[in-house]
Amino acid sequence: MNIDVILKTKGRAVETVRPGDSVKRVAERLDASGIGALVVSADGGSVDGIVSERDIIREIARHGAEVLDWPVRQIMVADVITVSGKDDIAILLTIMTDRRIRHLPVVEDGRLVGIVSIGDAVKHRIEEAEFEARTMRDYIVAG
């Protein structure tokens, strides 16, 4: 199974912020949207960076509350690992586990087309396992 399967279920909408947006504004958007990361994009279609709740907390711990007034470009991860919709979900989970990353933007032909979280991937794997168990149970019952 590939990442496109997850995107078909959850949708391809991606919340983005601009590099000049304040960290406070980003934190407010994360809270209001109930998500853990935002893609940083000057044009809404390219990936300039990514910022997560964890990034914000780390910088506040290091530099104090003044971080909230900084532009998000100062704390974002600029060297973003991305995946393609055609990549296998197992590859996605390996990257996330090995790199301790919870969110990966999905990019096709240089354009942002979605984002997947570790929760999205785990949910998909659980649904897949439940389907296999039901199928096996039905096969055994049918004899």
C-alpha positions as CSV (number, residue, x, y, z in Angstrom):
1,M,0.0,0.0,0.0
2,N,1.2,3.5,-0.7
3,I,0.7,6.9,0.9
4,D,-1.9,7.9,-1.7
5,V,-4.3,5.5,0.1
6,I,-3.9,7.4,3.3
7,L,-4.5,10.7,1.5
8,K,-7.6,9.4,-0.2
9,T,-9.1,8.8,3.3
10,K,-7.9,11.8,5.2
11,G,-7.9,14.3,2.3
12,R,-5.1,16.4,0.7
13,A,-5.7,19.7,2.5
14,V,-2.6,21.1,4.2
15,E,-2.4,23.9,6.7
16,T,0.5,26.2,5.8
17,V,2.0,29.3,7.4
18,R,4.3,31.9,5.8
19,P,8.0,32.2,6.9
20,G,7.4,35.7,8.3
21,D,4.4,34.7,10.5
22,S,5.2,35.0,14.2
23,V,5.8,31.9,16.3
24,K,2.9,33.0,18.5
25,R,0.6,33.0,15.4
26,V,1.8,29.6,14.5
27,A,1.1,28.2,18.0
28,E,-2.4,29.7,17.8
29,R,-3.0,28.0,14.4
30,L,-1.7,24.7,15.7
31,D,-4.1,25.0,18.7
32,A,-7.1,26.1,16.7
33,S,-6.6,23.4,14.1
34,G,-5.9,20.6,16.6
35,I,-2.8,19.6,14.7
36,G,0.9,19.0,15.6
37,A,2.7,20.6,12.7
38,L,2.4,23.2,9.9
39,V,4.2,23.4,6.6
40,V,6.0,26.7,6.2
41,S,5.4,28.0,2.6
42,A,5.8,31.4,1.1
43,D,3.4,30.5,-1.7
44,G,1.2,27.8,-0.2
45,G,2.5,25.2,-2.7
46,S,6.2,24.8,-2.1
47,V,7.8,23.5,1.1
48,D,10.1,26.0,2.7
49,G,10.1,24.3,6.1
50,I,8.0,22.6,8.7
51,V,7.4,23.6,12.3
52,S,5.9,21.5,15.0
53,E,4.7,21.9,18.6
54,R,7.9,20.2,19.7
55,D,10.0,22.8,17.8
56,I,8.2,25.7,19.5
57,I,8.6,24.2,23.0
58,R,12.3,23.4,22.4
59,E,13.0,27.0,21.4
60,I,11.0,28.5,24.3
61,A,13.0,26.3,26.7
62,R,16.3,27.6,25.2
63,H,15.5,31.2,24.6
64,G,12.4,32.1,26.7
65,A,9.0,33.6,25.8
66,E,10.7,36.1,23.4
67,V,10.6,33.3,20.8
68,L,6.9,33.9,20.4
69,D,7.7,37.2,18.7
70,W,10.2,35.7,16.2
71,P,9.3,34.9,12.6
72,V,8.7,31.2,12.3
73,R,11.6,31.0,9.7
74,Q,14.0,31.3,12.7
75,I,12.8,28.1,14.3
76,M,11.4,26.0,11.4
77,V,13.2,22.9,10.2
78,A,14.4,24.0,6.7
79,D,15.9,20.7,5.6
80,V,12.5,18.9,5.3
81,I,12.2,15.3,4.5
82,T,9.3,14.7,2.2
83,V,7.6,11.7,0.7
84,S,5.7,11.0,-2.5
85,G,2.2,9.6,-2.7
86,K,3.6,6.6,-4.5
87,D,6.0,5.7,-1.6
88,D,5.1,2.6,0.4
89,I,3.6,3.2,3.8
90,A,6.3,0.9,5.3
91,I,8.9,3.4,4.0
92,L,6.9,6.2,5.6
93,L,6.9,4.4,9.0
94,T,10.6,3.6,8.8
95,I,11.5,7.2,8.1
96,M,9.3,8.4,10.9
97,T,10.6,5.9,13.4
98,D,14.3,6.2,12.5
99,R,14.2,10.0,12.4
100,R,11.7,10.5,15.2
101,I,9.5,12.6,12.9
102,R,5.8,12.8,13.4
103,H,4.7,14.6,10.2
104,L,5.9,14.4,6.6
105,P,4.8,16.6,3.8
106,V,3.8,14.7,0.6
107,V,5.2,16.3,-2.5
108,E,4.6,15.6,-6.2
109,D,6.6,17.4,-8.9
110,G,7.9,19.9,-6.4
111,R,4.4,20.8,-5.2
112,L,2.8,20.2,-1.8
113,V,-0.1,17.8,-2.2
114,G,-0.7,16.5,1.4
115,I,0.8,15.8,4.8
116,V,0.8,12.5,6.7
117,S,1.2,12.1,10.4
118,I,2.4,9.1,12.4
119,G,-1.2,8.8,13.6
120,D,-2.5,8.6,10.1
121,A,-0.1,5.8,9.3
122,V,-0.8,3.9,12.4
123,K,-4.6,4.2,11.9
124,H,-4.2,2.9,8.4
125,R,-2.1,-0.1,9.6
126,I,-4.7,-0.9,12.3
127,E,-7.6,-0.8,9.8
128,E,-5.6,-3.0,7.5
129,A,-4.9,-5.6,10.3
130,E,-8.6,-5.5,11.3
131,F,-9.7,-6.1,7.7
132,E,-7.3,-9.1,7.4
133,A,-8.5,-10.5,10.7
134,R,-12.2,-10.2,9.6
135,T,-11.4,-11.8,6.2
136,M,-9.5,-14.7,7.9
137,R,-12.4,-15.2,10.4
138,D,-14.9,-15.2,7.6
139,Y,-12.8,-17.7,5.6
140,I,-12.6,-20.0,8.6
141,V,-16.3,-19.8,9.4
142,A,-17.2,-20.5,5.8
143,G,-15.0,-23.6,5.9
